[in-house]
Amino acid sequence: MCYRGSDFILIKKAKLDNDGFVRVLFTCIILSLFPIILKSRWVSSLTTGMGYQVLVGALFLIQSAYVVYFFLTSGKRKIDARTLLFAFIFIVPPMITVIIASLTGEINYLDVVYILARFISVITFLCIPSRLHITQEGFLKFMRFLAILGLVAGLYNLIVNYRGILNILNISNPYVANFTSFYLNRNSFAQLLLFSIIANSFLWMQKQTKFGFFCYSIYIINLFSTLSRTVLACLLIFTIVLFLTYFRKRAKSSIIIFITIIGLFLFLNFYPKLNDFITDMVIRSEYGTSGRTDLWTVAIDTLNKTNWLFGIGYISSIDIIRSIGYTLNEFHSFYIETLIGGGITDLMLHIIILTFALKRILIIFKHDKKTGAIYFSAFVAFMSYALVESVSFFSMGYVGTLFTIFIISLPYLYSNNFTLGTVQKNINEIDKDKEEL
């Protein structure tokens, strides 16, 4: 199959139209990350009072305004009416929750702020991208930004914590190792590393480079130093699903993966100290769920006493945690947090939007199998991650911004490249033509 020069001119024109949006989205992630860096590295007193929340809120409004500005100046001031309808439907459950709470006299007024933030976030990261599209080049540009962010965080962590990391095999308590880079805790840092590994995988599948290999090395060393069982398990899930969806029928790749697994197995047998370290400090089965089941029990008991249909409010649920003596701000499960925050109704709405994101990923898979396979594997890994860790969508702050952009906005934008009629070329066919040439 051959394509005319005009086809590639059309692709180039489309790139100039919307690929700049990926820079806007990445800027939003950096803006949302700034309070965390400020709090962890320079102004630790920001943990007290309303200062941190005000800063997060202010930067959320700035990033939303930046996206709206791009939209208004992009020349494509159209949105899908269905996404706008969803924006209004999506705020109904928390509004009902607040109304019910106000009748019982147990309202936390920050839940009202949460409703407004949710509506703005849906407009920003779902409605506005609904009629925009990015090309493969624009998509990979975003992944390059994210990979570099992970590289910077990893190198910074190695520099400031190199002595502790070099001595990590000698520790006897896994919670002594607290290598966090410029994040507030090691789990958040490990979460970024997982995103970065996946981002680098998109780039690696297009072109294997020494820089890409160097990035993988930095990510893995840092991820190992965090001792984050959850992220390591999700990385394993990502790898397995990617193998099953893309590499399984490729003999050369299967052989390389098989040899690598055998090599790791033999290496661990020859170094029992490392084997013991992985068993005791990384897997650490004796620590169980690290108290997560206790938090989940509290959430279920609270719902039994209140309202399974609409929950008690996301901010009010944090008050419940603190009232029983915990210093945490989360239930360590996206599904549990959504249930107690907005009830079954809100959980169903989240499932709807995540199903929509999955359908968009499958559209990508149909037209660009390499990217689609990685994205599908990442989706499965992150939904598994959400079982035992706190993630959020369409909310203020770094986690909500990162997950919403990566899981929802980007698949929407890139799949639009194949569905809006502007660029209809099947990348799988183009790759096949290249191989034939």
Secondary structure, DSSP 8 states (H G I E B T S, - for coil): ----HHHHHHHHHHHHHHTHHHHHHHHHHHHHHHHHHIIIII-GGGGSTTHHHHHHHHHHHHHHHHHHHHHHHSS-----HHHHHHHHHHTHHHHHHHHHHHHHT---THHHHHHHHHHHHHIIIIIGGGG----HHHHHHHHHHHHHHHHHHHHHHHHHTHHHHHTGGG-S-TTT----TTSSSHHHHHHHHHHHHHHHHHHHHH---HHHHHHHHHHHHHHHHHT-HHHHHHHHHHHHHHIIIIITT-HHHHHHHHHHHHHHHHHHHH-HHHHHHIIIIII-GGGTTTTHHHHHHHHHHHHHHS-TTT-S-HHHHHHHHHHTT---S--S-HHHHHHHHHHHHHHHHHHHHHHHHHHHHHHHHHH-HHHHHHHHHHHHHHHHHHHHS---SS-SSHHHHHHHIIIIIHHHHHHHHHHSSS----HHHHHHHHHH-
